[in-house]
Amino acid sequence: MRGQTRDGPLPGRVAVTPLADGISQPPADRFDTALLDLDGVVYVGPDAVDGVPKTLTEVRRRGMRTAFVTNNASRTPEAVAAHLRDLGVEAKPEDVVTSAQAAATLVLGRVGAGAAVLVVGGEGLHAALIERGLRPVTSADDAVAVVQGFAPDVDWQALAEGTFAVRRGLPWIAANMDSTVPTPRGIAPGNGALVGVIARTTGVTPVAVAGKPELALHEESVRRTGAQNPIVVGDRLDTDIEGANRAGVPSLLVLTGVATPADVVRAESIHRPTYVAADLHAGLLEAHPPVARDARGWTCGSATVTPDGSLDGTGIDALRAACVAAWSGEVDVEAVVAALDSPSFSKSIMH
């Protein structure tokens, strides 16, 4: 796929290379750019995922570019890069692509440079609009468009101004529709919930959404990185993997964040990754063996899933075989999930 150009996105397209095919060389040696999700891939909460800084150093040494792609619109690329450096990950602001930047591009395409745009959000959106030659404002009376993204200090007044702007018929762009956001105290309402306040009050929905799984953020990432042959790396099926499939590019799911082995086995086609690995090191720096179908069932390495859904083997190869078996339609999916549902299997995935 290196050097290949695409005429446009292919909505609903499944993974470019089926998981069953595997890959005979480490993905870091095959793809030119890793478009990396952050939370659940690079860090979890305040800490880097174990081994990730060293892994990314090796990935870059092999010539693969790394870009950090986030649905979070509240922070600027400078702030995100500084946070990554604090965790031991080499990062510059230009390595970071946010849904705020993608949203600003969508706004620019509708209203043109120099236009006043109402911001229902935080610093990340303000900075992204200015970068694109737009003028952020805080009053609906001054605006010709409205853009909304999560920030912890979004209050009633900001939501009211957004409501006034939308009721006037101004184009309304959302940075993302994530319904929740993780916090140190637990899960809290995300931008999708705040968008819902304005939508319910006005009876209107945004004319466009920038963040994953929509295509705008992927297109922004490719434009900013110059990627010719990217791979999307994430921990969520409904944002990272669906976004990659809708864009028609390969994806790697790592199991250090949200998705569980059972989630992957149960995944519908739009949520199925091209590759799956325990963590970023194994995902990018090791080859992925194929899954073969024979008289015994589906075999990957030393693991086999039989036609009745039974599992002989452990570890990530067992999960790969389980996914291909379940996705084939020839095996009861819940029987496969039951075979994976043991503490010993879960432990084996990460070793």
Secondary structure, DSSP 4 states (H G I P E B T S, - for coil): -TT---SS--TT---SS-GGG-BSS-HHHH-SEEEE-SBTTTEETTEEPTTHHHHHHHHHHTT-EEEEEES--SS-HHHHHHHHHHTT----GGGEEEHHHHHHHHHHHHH-TT-EEEEES-HHHHHHHHHTT-EEES-GGG-SEEEE---TT--HHHHHHHHHHHHTT--EEES---SEEEETTEEEE-HHHHHHHHHHHHS---SEE-STTSHHHHHHHHHHHT-SSEEEEES-IIIIIHHHHHHT--EEEESSSS--HHHHHH--GGG--SEEESSHHHHHHS-B---EEETTEEEETTEEE-TTS-EE--HHHHHHHHHHHHHTTSS-HHHHHHHH-SHHHHHHHT-
